[in-house]
Structures are given as structure tokens and as C-alpha cells.
Amino acid sequence: MARLNHTMRRGAVYVWRRRLPAGHPSYKGKYVQISLRTKELSTAEVLGPLVNTAFNDIIKRV
């Protein structure tokens, strides 16, 4: 299986999971998890980086 940043297979589908930055005390140990709604690795390889880029953009704005 290919290594994908923050993307893993849970059960039958791929999900993207990322820990929230520790900049705020209420974020400590919290995660954001988004289902990529696919069973196919090739689709997860495309969707994972898109979700990761969008998350990074949102965090930079906050």
C-alpha cells in the first residue's frame, strides 16, 4: 500500500485524519476526521492531498 499523508484505510473506506494544532488549549489531543468515501486506493491518492491542502489553508487563516 502506498504511503499517503494523513490518509488511512478504516474498515472498508479511506479516511483523512489530522490532529488539530496545539495553539489553543481546547484543541489539545483533538482530531479532524473526514471520510473520503472511497474503497479505491487510486481515488484516495487524489482526494487525500486535496483535503490536506484545504485543511492547511484553513489553519493558516485562523
Secondary structure, DSSP 8 states (H G I E B T S, - for coil): ----TTEEEETTEEEEEEE--TTSGGGTT-EEEEE---S-HHHHHHHHHHHHHHHHHHHHH-
